[in-house]
Amino acid sequence: MGDTPARDPGAGHRRLGEALLDLRAAAGASIGMLYLPAPTQGMLHLALTIGVAREFAVPWSRVGLRDPIPVADAVRERRLVWLGGQEETASRYPRLGLVVPYRFSLAATPLDTEPDAGAAAGAGLVMLWPGSHGHELAEREREALAAGCARLAGILRRAADDGHPVRAAAHPVILAPRPPPTPGPVEAAAAMAFIRRLPGGSCALDLNGKITFITQEAADLLGSPVRRLVGALPWEALPWMDTPAIEEHYRAAVMSRLPRSFTAVHPAGHRVRFDLHPDDSGISVRITADDGPAAEGALGPDVAVEPPPPPPPAHARPAAAADAAARPPAASEPGPEQRAAPGPSRATALYQLMHLAASLTEAAHAQDVVDKAADQLVPALGAQAMALLVEEERRLRIVGHRGYTDELMARFDGLPVTGESPTTEVIRTRTPLFFESPAALLAAYPGVDIEDRMGAWGFVPLITSNRPVGCLVLAYSRPRPFAAGEKAVLISLAGLIAQALERARLYDSAYQLARSLQTGLLPHDLPHVPRLEVAARYLPAGHGLDIGGDFYDLIHIDGTTAAAAIGDVQGHNVGAAALMGQVRTAVHASAGAPPAEVLTRTNRLLTDLEPGLFTSCLYAHIDLGRHRARLATAGHPPPLLRRADGTAEVVDLPPGLLLGIDPDAGYTAAEIPFEPGSLLALYTDGLVESPALDIEETIAGVAAHLARAAGDRPLEAVADDLLRHARGRVPATDDIALLLLRSRLPGD
């Protein structure tokens, strides 16, 4: 028998591409984007996209599962997200509405909502429809979406089963649309005759904006030879078209698939009208002379676009534009043909600035700033590596990096800023440095070690409050020029990063202080109680500087009795945490008394303090000798009891008023059996509460899960399982405190 042929590891990608193309056609969508889970937990990578330019796709190539982005919500919450138009998009997802302010409808959905989806779990799909689409998703489109998702998920699972799981590449793959039928010679000649008979000129752009076809009449109106225009971006080949307004019309046409019309002023003084007609393969453009005043066109409002001003003379450049390129070039530097490469257009620069600015508004921690800056800058600027360094006590500290190894970054962390290096000079002088090749870097700094194997570098100061705080380092794999416009963009981007980083570092300091205060008020170790197995967890919600008042406690009273308490102080601030400490102290002082009396005494103390905050609390007195437990509640969620036979129930307790409201409030206790093998679960409402779900249903669901999951497993494992179950079912909106108690026979 012959050897079994090896399976093609690239087959999965090809099948996914075919499926995405078919889905777009079946759903009548204009754009499709397939996201796959990243090796880094909590991230999605854009793997494949169709119907959109690379420039649009790259800034969205990495999405955090907690980011306020439709596909993140869809995958995390396992549901369809539908946005029926521009206003709904701006209202529900402000960052998306700000950066992509165009008319379209959007659906984001997980590929498979089943918990055993295997390789497909965590993958997501985004589909866009033209701006002419209605506000609702049609049933036919919904069915096509469901069938397409099932097909994509099946491909992913089969690839994983074959030993070749599909992973997203470093950069998203832009799928080419299926070509139309090739016309015969007669048909092609007739089409060209038709085009030439039309007034003015004709031009075709692909979805990336490059000119794929242009008539001589159109080239004459633009003032450039056909050979220079074909294959070029209009705003690169024609400097007078490098204006954000002109490129914005192109962007709007690509994203909305709606016709656009505008006029621009040629440097010779005459006006040129452009009528854009987009479809899924590109944009057809009619170019005509327009000598009349700007008016409301049939395809939309005409916009008169003035040519950009000429660049300032070299002697008028700001000091911040000084760089290493001003030095004599080294022999191995790129030649003139490389230096002629254009930098990013002004509209592209604005797009990058806006996208980064919108992303950084969501960055709370310093690592968030690093991640969001790297997600935007590295792919958008074609860089291979990035590092953010700050100055602390006259030494360099690495805040974060992307594309560099941890080992290499560790060698630079802690170096004195007094040394001679591009980074230290940038911080000292506030002047950016750009090196187009290794030779240029070594010519300026002969002693520098080039260990990153890169070919070009940009070092840009991070300046905030008019003082340098660090340096942004961007590295490129090959030698390359840095155009003046690109340098200006990098300087602006570094300014945004510096401000966000400064805020985030201050936030991190305050956050750490707040968390230390809260955790310091919780018990570090629970006492050992014979015949009682115990596990406790505290899980902060992790949003903002909020610190909650959730607490738990276990008090060893004597050889066979113990007391357990759990509670939640109203609010999320330092006052709530401080009051939580006072409640714990009050409960400790009364421990051993009947549960109703413990709550009554604690309530009187709180009302005397008049904190202005209310507290829920549940207190349990556990008698391991009698195998009984007495419990009383002050407005706290009911405990759960799992019996030794594996059944579980929600313990119904007499209601009691929250602590701190009425000094004369009374409380009633109830007694329950607590036989060996029984498990008592006390928790705060963060474990079960969700705005979208009924709390009684979620409590019953946790009880049923406890019945299935506990068994004879160690309580530490059971506690972790309950937290995973809660976080997988409801979003983290509140802190969680959890205390598990299991009765054991002597000697167990």
Helices and strands as residue ranges (DSSP letters): H 11-27, E 31-37, E 43-50, H 54-57, G 58-60, E 62-64, H 70-77, E 81-83, H 86-92, H 94-99, E 105-110, G 118-120, E 124-129, H 139-161, E 173-175, H 185-197, E 201-205, E 211-214, H 216-222, H 226-229, H 234-237, G 239-241, H 244-256, E 260-265, E 271-279, E 282-289, E 296-297, E 300-301, E 304-305, G 314-316, G 319-321, G 324-326, H 336-339, H 346-360, H 366-380, E 385-392, E 395-402, H 406-412, H 422-429, E 433-435, H 438-444, E 456-464, E 467-476, H 484-521, E 532-539, E 548-556, E 561-572, H 574-590, H 595-609, E 615-623, E 628-634, E 640-642, E 648-650, E 670-673, E 679-683, G 685-687, H 695-709, H 715-729, E 736-743
